[in-house]
Structures are given as C-alpha cells and as structure tokens.
Amino acid sequence: MDMTAIFGDYTAIAPLVFLIVAALILPGVQLLGKNRNITWAVGLVLAVVSMVVNIMMLTDGYVGAALDLFEYNAYSGLLILLFSIVLVLMLLVSNASVETTRFNTGAYYALIFAATLGMMFVVLSSDLLTIFVGVELTSISSYAAVSMKRNDPRAAEAAVKYVVVGGMSTALTLYGISMIYGLSGTTDIAALAAWVQTLPEINLLLGVGIVAMVAGYGFKIAAVPFHMWAPDVYEGAATPLSMFLATGSKKMGLSVFFQIFLVMFVAVASVSFLGETVQYLFAIIAAITMTVGNIVAIAQNNIKRMLAYSSVAQAGYILIVMAVMSEYALSSGLFHMFTHVFMKGGAFLIVGALICAGVGEMISDYRGLAKKAPFLAAAMMLFLFSLAGIPPLAGFTSKFFLFSSTLYGMEGAVDSTWVWLAFIAVLNSAISLYYYARVVKAMYIEKGDNTEKIKVPAPFMVAIVICLVGVIVLGVYPQLVFDLCESAAAALLGPYLL
Amino acid sequence: MIPMEYFLVLAGILFAIGAYGVLTKNNAIIVLMCIELMLNAANINFVTFGAFANDIMGQAFVIMSISVAAAEVAVGIAILLNAYKMRKTTELDDEKLTSLRW
C-alpha cells in the first residue's frame, strides 16, 4: 500500500503521528473512562498501528523528508521498527505487572509514549539540534517515569541519581555542541562531515568539543567511566521500565553515536591523524566498557543489577563499530542491537513476571526455579546463554558478525588493526558466561525451599514467547533482519564513503 | 566591539564553576543549580558564535536549550521533593541516599 496517498507530505513522520496522538489523548481517556484496561487497549492499538505503518514503509523502501527536519530512509525505518517492538513488549506487560499498575495510569502511558517518540525523533533527524531535543525528550520522560514508583525509597534514590547525572550529561553535550558549532558554523551533520575532511589537524577547541560530546552521550549509553547511574536506575525502577530503558533508551544513545560521530568521521577514518585519534578514543572506551561491565557483574547478587552490568558490557561490544568504522561493522552492530532487544528484554521480562508471582530479585531466590516454573526457567536459560553468545541462539550470530567485522577494512580487504579489540571482546564473552551460568546453576541444580508451581500473568507469557521466538529465529535465520541492517548501514554511510 | 575571546573565557569559567560544584557539593538542590550554570555557559557560547558569524542557528539552539533546561529542572525538583518526603534529606552523600552501591 502506498503510504504517501494517505499521509501526503507528512509520510516521513507517519509512524510518529500515532504515538503523538497516544501521548496526548491517553491521560484524557483515563480521566473520562476511569478504567485502566480501556486506556491500555487504546495505547496498545495505537502502538501496533504505528508499527504496522512503519513495517509497510520499510518494506516499500520509502525514502523521503518532512518539514525540512526529518528524513526517513532504511536506517531510520529499521530503528523505528526496533523502538516500536520495545514499546509493544513494554505495553503488553504494563497492565499486568504489579509494579506498574499502581502508577497513575494516564500519566504513565503518556510518559512512555513521549519517551519512545523522542527515540524515533532522534533516528529521523540529521541535525545536531533535533538530535539534542529528541534525546532530551526521552531522558526527561524517563526521569519522571522512574520516580513514579511511589513509597519505594530505592526508586526515589534511583530517580535522584538519574536526574542529576542526566542533567550533567546534558550540560556536557550542549557545551560540546557549542564548540563544534562555533568552529564549523553549522549544526547540519552532512555539512559537518564535509567540514571535517577539510581540517588540516586537530586543534584544542575541537578536541574539547568532541570529548565533551562523547562524554555527554556516553552517559546516555552508560559507557564506562560514565556508567555508575545505570545499575542503580535499573534496580530501582519498575522492572518493565528497566527493560524499556535497557533495550530502548540505550539503543537511542548508540544510534546517536552512529549518526553523529560515525557519519562525521567515517570518511577520514584510517586516513588522517584526526580520524585515527577518534577511532582509538572509541576503541579504548569500548575495551574498558566491556571489561568493567563484565567483571563487576560477577560480584552482583541482585539479578536486575547483574543484567544492568551485562547491558553495560553489551554497549561496549556495540561500540566496536565506532572503532572499526566500516559499513559491515555498522550493519553487524545494528543486528546486535536487534538481537539484544529480544535477549535482554526477555530476561528482564522474566524477572518482572517472577516479581508479580512473589519471587524476589536476588539470585538466591531463583533456587529450584526449574521445578517451580519449568517454562520460565528454560526461557531464562536460553536468554542468558544467548547473551553469553552460545550457538545456535541469536546472541551468537550477532556477536559473530560483530567481532568478525574487526577483521575487514574498507572493500573487504583483511585489516589487522582492530584484531586486539576482537580478542578482548571474546575474552569478555568467556567471563560473562561465568555469571550467566551462576543463575542457571541456581535454577537447575540448587534445591529450592518448596516445589509449588508458580503462575505468572498471561500478558507476560505472550511477551516472553515473542522474545523467545526472536532469539531462536534470529539465531538460525539471521538474514531475516540482517538484510535490513545492511541496507540501513548503506543508507546511513553510503553518501560519505568514497 | 568586545572581542569574542572575552565571551568564550566567561563561558569557560562559568562551565568550570558549575562542573566543580556538581562534583563537590552534597546538596542536590545546589547540584541542580550548578547544572544550570553549565547549561548557561553553553548558551553564552552559542549566542556568541551566532552573533559573530551572523548566523541565526546559534540563537535557535539557545531557545531550544532554555526550554529543555526548564523542563529538566521542573522534573528534577519534583523528583527531589518525592525523595525528600521519603528520606527527609536532600544531601546526596547522606547514608539514607546511598543504599544502592556497586
């Protein structure tokens, strides 16, 4: 179906329109209907319609611009699809989780839709200004959503940390953007990429600008050494929200890195001194992030905290793309972001489902789970093994693509510059298996205090089954999404590669 | 006409004061105020660059960043109020606000 016949000049932002409508009307629906099931159903329908519209645009290969601000191409389409999957999974369980149903329903859904809107806003934009505003829309909505868990001291503390650290990262980013703007005279990223190629060498102000921006957006993806807020927030927030932040919000931060720094420096990568400096900066951040994330995760006893540190480590793996700076690396990075949604999302959903059933958050609470809830224990094992990268699950396939991308330079020639990074990443995968296996051991080998069967709400089961299908199907048949990732990487980087 | 460097140095000093405050102060309200200082340092940069280059983008960016900062402080104060009701403190290093560690 031709979407331009329906949406006209606004086709590029068609998937966003449904979310804007949802964010605006849901508080009113709740106020008038006074029934949270109706509000939930309206929100879910709008989110699914938005997802279907986007899938149709993506399969049609639609490319277009709207309002001089937004550009829809294969890259933005793919990431909008990722964010709508996260949104739908999140909405499915929101009406069933004991943690989120106590919230003010209208405000909660409005905040979730606004946060998703910010993520989609970011991937559609090609200007530092719109990226900045989109990131802030997501961040500010998430601060408020985290603090909605009333009468819980941990959530209050997490929200305070989140807003203070987030505010500081905003200030750093803005200062960095102002330096770049002052030096180049433009905030358009295509113009910035052309400007970078004309630079004779690095000067001090450019260095300050780039470092401040990398640090500011590094906070958003929880890259070490800017990661300290992430475990606190993921532990303190309601579990569906932790899942939303770990899968959606973090992917937006990574997309910001691709859209700004990858596009700006891809043409000068391994050519000029400036390009190589930026590549090494990201290589070091990536190596430290995955190592610290994995090593600290070993010491965790709270499973949400452990998953948070593992998600810090996963961001480190994906940052390999920023060091290698090639089209193949970007497509494999996008693919890993996709599989990460299903495996990390699934793991968080199981934790959320078990909290609804009265099981605690500690790893020791999972003892003997295989007897009490055989399906959930098996699903959790698959998600954790997928995160560790065990074949034939999705995590193995995407990690294989990602790590092998370090071997290939431009035009497929073998290039050994970044092999050490792949080596560190593989070592880290081995470390991560240790703490994932601890949970599996608690579930399957250790004995629980009773063997009573656990019942979890049906929406949780639906969401977990969706994630499970994603993890298995993408593991054995990666081309399903990898083809889309390849055309997305070509759409983003094509104009800048020689 | 005042040279451009004066504005940039002013912004740099403001940013440094703000960053120092964020890193050393314990009271969350003061930390939020220091974040405002850092944001305004960046705004001064934008206005300066925009004015000297005769480019409207600098001022457009400042309008956006002021509204973002306002929203952020509104949410931030509400969150602090919520935490205060629960903990009876706004001190960040108070043992009541550091139960989540490592």
Contacts between the chains, C-beta under 8 A, distances in Angstrom:
chain1	res1	chain2	res2	distance
A	129	B	57	7.5
A	129	B	60	6.9
A	129	B	61	5.6
A	129	B	64	6.2
A	132	B	61	7.9
A	132	B	64	7.1
A	132	B	65	7.5
A	132	B	68	7.6
A	133	B	64	5.7
A	133	B	68	6.8
A	136	B	68	4.5
A	136	B	71	7.6
A	136	B	72	7.2
A	139	B	72	8.0
A	140	B	68	7.6
A	140	B	71	5.3
A	140	B	72	5.7
A	140	B	75	5.4
A	143	B	72	7.9
A	143	B	75	5.1
A	143	B	76	7.4
A	143	B	79	6.4
A	144	B	75	5.3
A	144	B	78	7.5
A	144	B	79	7.6
A	147	B	78	7.4
A	147	B	79	4.6
A	147	B	82	5.5
A	150	B	82	7.6
A	151	B	86	7.2
A	153	B	86	5.1
A	153	B	87	6.4
A	153	B	96	7.9
A	153	B	99	7.1
A	154	B	99	6.7
A	154	B	100	6.4
A	156	B	79	7.6
A	156	B	82	5.5
A	156	B	83	4.1
A	156	B	86	4.8
A	156	B	87	6.8
A	157	B	83	6.6
A	157	B	87	7.6
A	157	B	97	5.3
A	157	B	98	7.8
A	157	B	99	6.4
A	157	B	100	6.0
A	158	B	100	6.6
A	159	B	79	4.6
A	159	B	82	7.1
A	159	B	83	7.0
A	160	B	28	6.1
A	160	B	79	5.9
A	160	B	80	6.4
A	160	B	83	4.9
A	160	B	92	7.5
A	160	B	97	6.7
A	161	B	100	7.7
A	163	B	72	7.5
A	163	B	75	6.5
A	163	B	76	4.5
A	163	B	79	5.2
A	163	B	80	8.0
A	164	B	22	7.7
A	164	B	28	6.5
A	164	B	31	5.5
A	164	B	32	7.2
A	164	B	35	7.5
A	164	B	76	7.5
A	164	B	92	7.4
A	166	B	72	7.7
A	167	B	32	6.8
A	167	B	35	4.1
A	167	B	72	5.6
A	167	B	76	6.4
A	168	B	22	5.4
A	168	B	35	5.8
A	168	B	38	7.3
A	170	B	35	7.7
A	170	B	39	7.0
A	170	B	68	7.1
A	170	B	69	7.8
A	170	B	72	6.6
A	171	B	15	7.8
A	171	B	18	6.9
A	171	B	35	5.5
A	171	B	38	3.5
A	171	B	39	4.9
A	171	B	41	7.9
A	171	B	42	6.6
A	172	B	38	7.4
A	174	B	39	6.1
A	174	B	42	3.9
A	174	B	43	7.8
A	174	B	65	5.7
A	175	B	15	5.8
A	175	B	38	6.8
A	175	B	41	6.4
A	175	B	42	4.3
A	175	B	45	7.0
A	177	B	42	7.5
A	177	B	61	7.5
A	178	B	42	4.7
A	178	B	43	7.9
A	178	B	45	3.7
A	178	B	46	4.9
A	178	B	49	6.8
A	178	B	61	7.8
A	179	B	45	7.0
A	181	B	46	6.7
A	181	B	49	5.8
A	181	B	57	7.1
A	181	B	58	6.7
A	181	B	61	7.1
A	182	B	8	8.0
A	182	B	45	6.4
A	182	B	48	7.5
A	182	B	49	3.7
A	185	B	49	7.8
A	185	B	53	5.3
A	185	B	55	6.2
A	186	B	57	7.4
A	187	B	57	5.7
A	187	B	61	7.0
A	231	B	100	7.5
A	231	B	102	7.7
A	232	B	100	4.2
A	235	B	100	6.2
A	236	B	100	6.5
A	296	B	102	6.9
A	299	B	102	7.0
A	300	B	102	8.0
